[in-house]
């Protein structure tokens, strides 16, 4: 069971599109960065859309997104769960 299995996408407020999620996952998968560098990509992604995220959450999200079998809708739901309005 992945970290994302318990999230209900229908309850989200659509802060991020599935396309946003795919773009972020592609960038993380192609980067070959360590967890801290990947967390910086997540943080920059969130900040660029007007949201903040803690360093710890960014590392956890980056690791989970890089995991196999993660669907765009699951990534979208997780991003929306951890997004903090700046």
WOTA-V171423 format. One record per residue. N is the residue number from 1. RES is the residue in three letters. OMEGA is omega as a letter, one per 20 degrees, with the letter a starting at -180 (999 if undefined). Layout:
# WOTA-V171423
N;RES;OMEGA
N;RES;OMEGA
This chain:
# WOTA-V171423
1;UNK;a
2;UNK;r
3;UNK;a
4;UNK;a
5;UNK;a
6;UNK;a
7;UNK;r
8;UNK;a
9;UNK;a
10;UNK;r
11;UNK;a
12;UNK;a
13;UNK;r
14;UNK;r
15;UNK;a
16;UNK;r
17;UNK;r
18;UNK;r
19;UNK;r
20;UNK;a
21;UNK;r
22;UNK;r
23;UNK;r
24;UNK;a
25;UNK;r
26;UNK;r
27;UNK;r
28;UNK;a
29;UNK;a
30;UNK;a
31;UNK;a
32;UNK;a
33;UNK;r
34;UNK;a
35;UNK;a
36;UNK;r
37;UNK;r
38;UNK;r
39;UNK;r
40;UNK;r
41;UNK;r
42;UNK;a
43;UNK;r
44;UNK;r
45;UNK;a
46;UNK;a
47;UNK;r
48;UNK;r
49;UNK;r
50;UNK;a
51;UNK;r
52;UNK;r
53;UNK;r
54;UNK;r
55;UNK;a
56;UNK;r
57;UNK;a
58;UNK;r
59;UNK;a
60;UNK;a
61;UNK;r
62;UNK;r
63;UNK;a
64;UNK;a
65;UNK;a
66;UNK;r
67;UNK;a
68;UNK;r
69;UNK;a
70;UNK;a
71;UNK;r
72;UNK;a
73;UNK;r
74;UNK;r
75;UNK;r
76;UNK;a
77;UNK;r
78;UNK;r
79;UNK;a
80;UNK;r
81;UNK;a
82;UNK;a
83;UNK;r
84;UNK;r
85;UNK;a
86;UNK;999
